[in-house]
Amino acid sequence: MDKVLNLIILGPQGSGKGTQAELLAKKLNAALFGAGDALREIAREDTELGRQVHETINVQGRLVAPELISQVMKEKIDSVPKDQHLILDSYPRSLEQYGFFNRFWPDTGREDYQVLFIVLSETEAVKRLMLRKRLDDTEDAIRQRLDLFKTTTLPMIKEMGQGGRFIEINGDQSIEAVQEEILEKLNLS
């Protein structure tokens, strides 16, 4: 494959986006960054940005501001050689983050990106998340997170879909079938 892929993988909780991002990163030998992992990693660094992220997350217990997440993700993206595939897991995830992303993306010197949106019914999402049996996976908490996805992330996804770089994936399938569909739609199968 000659073209370097720059992919953003999005979907509601339970859609398997993290699993699919990992499988794809392994297959392509791609750099993979998720906002949460990137923030935790930066927070451990003894840099001005690291101290700022650490203070926000670990000391104040607050969400990191969209511009700060975007700064962290830009640093991560800039650390990857331009000829290496790149996968972003669940970033950006709001219109505000998408605004920052669109402002810095041209400065990365990377080719255009594609968005993989793993579509999953709410019924299936709740079913999958309840099976995880995490303490914070009560049905009410799950529905609140899915509502947050609908109000925060879906409007951004609709806007992203206007650029012709958008690929919908059916998430109501097995892990293997979802991976197969992704590879097929990216012309990698």
QUIHU-V653956 format. One record per residue. N is the residue number from 1. RES is the residue in one letter. PHI is phi in radians with two decimals (none if undefined). PSI is psi in degrees with one decimal (none if undefined). Layout:
<<N,RES,PHI,PSI> <N,RES,PHI,PSI>>
This chain:
<<1,M,none,130.3> <2,D,-1.60,-36.1> <3,K,-1.35,132.7> <4,V,-1.43,127.9> <5,L,-1.60,134.7> <6,N,-2.13,109.7> <7,L,-2.10,142.2> <8,I,-2.02,124.3> <9,I,-1.90,122.0> <10,L,-2.25,157.4> <11,G,2.96,165.0> <12,P,-1.23,165.7> <13,Q,-0.98,138.8> <14,G,1.58,-6.3> <15,S,-1.37,-12.4> <16,G,1.46,19.4> <17,K,-1.08,-38.5> <18,G,-1.14,-42.6> <19,T,-1.08,-46.1> <20,Q,-1.15,-38.2> <21,A,-1.08,-43.4> <22,E,-1.13,-43.9> <23,L,-1.08,-43.5> <24,L,-1.19,-40.8> <25,A,-1.07,-41.2> <26,K,-1.12,-45.3> <27,K,-1.12,-39.5> <28,L,-1.66,-4.9> <29,N,0.95,47.0> <30,A,-1.67,152.8> <31,A,-1.31,135.8> <32,L,-2.20,126.9> <33,F,-2.31,131.6> <34,G,-1.95,146.3> <35,A,-1.03,-43.9> <36,G,-1.08,-48.3> <37,D,-1.09,-42.7> <38,A,-1.09,-41.6> <39,L,-1.13,-44.1> <40,R,-1.09,-39.8> <41,E,-1.15,-46.6> <42,I,-1.10,-37.8> <43,A,-1.08,-22.2> <44,R,-1.49,-12.2> <45,E,-1.43,144.9> <46,D,-1.60,66.5> <47,T,-2.24,169.4> <48,E,-1.04,-46.2> <49,L,-1.12,-42.9> <50,G,-1.05,-43.9> <51,R,-1.14,-38.2> <52,Q,-1.14,-45.0> <53,V,-1.15,-43.9> <54,H,-1.02,-47.3> <55,E,-1.02,-46.1> <56,T,-1.15,-48.7> <57,I,-1.38,-54.5> <58,N,-1.53,-30.6> <59,V,-1.64,-51.1> <60,Q,-1.50,-19.7> <61,G,1.17,28.7> <62,R,-1.81,165.3> <63,L,-1.28,146.4> <64,V,-1.36,135.3> <65,A,-1.06,147.7> <66,P,-0.94,-37.8> <67,E,-1.21,-31.7> <68,L,-1.27,-44.4> <69,I,-1.02,-43.3> <70,S,-1.13,-38.3> <71,Q,-1.11,-43.2> <72,V,-1.09,-46.5> <73,M,-1.16,-36.2> <74,K,-1.09,-43.3> <75,E,-1.05,-41.7> <76,K,-1.10,-47.7> <77,I,-1.07,-43.4> <78,D,-1.13,-21.2> <79,S,-1.39,-8.6> <80,V,-1.69,129.8> <81,P,-0.96,141.7> <82,K,-1.10,-20.9> <83,D,-1.63,8.7> <84,Q,-1.82,139.7> <85,H,-1.08,150.0> <86,L,-2.32,134.2> <87,I,-2.23,128.4> <88,L,-1.90,122.6> <89,D,-1.71,111.1> <90,S,1.12,31.9> <91,Y,-2.44,133.2> <92,P,-1.30,163.4> <93,R,-2.31,12.7> <94,S,-2.61,162.5> <95,L,-1.04,-37.3> <96,E,-1.14,-46.1> <97,Q,-1.09,-39.4> <98,Y,-1.09,-36.4> <99,G,-1.07,-47.5> <100,F,-1.08,-44.3> <101,F,-1.01,-47.4> <102,N,-1.12,-29.1> <103,R,-1.30,-37.7> <104,F,-1.60,-21.8> <105,W,-0.96,-46.7> <106,P,-1.01,-30.5> <107,D,-1.30,-11.8> <108,T,-1.32,-18.8> <109,G,1.30,9.4> <110,R,-1.59,157.7> <111,E,-1.17,172.8> <112,D,-1.05,160.7> <113,Y,-1.91,160.6> <114,Q,-2.08,150.1> <115,V,-1.94,122.8> <116,L,-1.74,116.3> <117,F,-1.89,111.4> <118,I,-1.50,108.3> <119,V,-1.49,132.2> <120,L,-2.48,133.9> <121,S,-1.15,151.4> <122,E,-1.10,-37.6> <123,T,-1.04,-46.5> <124,E,-1.19,-38.4> <125,A,-1.06,-47.6> <126,V,-1.07,-44.6> <127,K,-1.03,-48.6> <128,R,-1.12,-43.5> <129,L,-1.20,-34.9> <130,M,-1.15,-31.2> <131,L,-1.23,-22.0> <132,R,-1.17,-28.4> <133,K,1.04,36.5> <134,R,-1.41,155.5> <135,L,-1.04,-37.2> <136,D,-1.54,8.4> <137,D,-1.73,50.9> <138,T,-1.34,158.5> <139,E,-1.05,-39.8> <140,D,-1.10,-45.6> <141,A,-1.10,-41.0> <142,I,-1.08,-47.1> <143,R,-1.11,-36.3> <144,Q,-1.10,-43.2> <145,R,-1.15,-38.8> <146,L,-1.18,-37.1> <147,D,-1.12,-41.0> <148,L,-1.08,-40.8> <149,F,-1.03,-44.7> <150,K,-1.11,-39.9> <151,T,-1.50,-27.3> <152,T,-1.78,-46.7> <153,T,-1.60,-39.7> <154,L,-1.02,-41.9> <155,P,-1.03,-37.7> <156,M,-1.17,-42.0> <157,I,-1.07,-40.4> <158,K,-1.07,-41.9> <159,E,-1.16,-42.0> <160,M,-1.07,-33.4> <161,G,-1.18,-9.0> <162,Q,-1.44,-8.9> <163,G,-1.69,5.9> <164,G,1.27,12.6> <165,R,-1.94,21.0> <166,F,-1.90,129.1> <167,I,-2.21,120.1> <168,E,-1.55,137.0> <169,I,-2.14,135.6> <170,N,-1.36,109.2> <171,G,-1.48,-6.4> <172,D,-1.45,38.7> <173,Q,-2.28,176.1> <174,S,-1.18,162.2> <175,I,-0.95,-44.8> <176,E,-1.14,-41.4> <177,A,-1.19,-37.7> <178,V,-1.12,-45.4> <179,Q,-1.06,-42.2> <180,E,-1.07,-43.7> <181,E,-1.11,-41.3> <182,I,-1.06,-49.1> <183,L,-1.07,-40.1> <184,E,-1.12,-47.0> <185,K,-1.24,-21.5> <186,L,-1.63,5.2> <187,N,1.03,41.5> <188,L,-1.96,-1.0> <189,S,-1.54,none>>
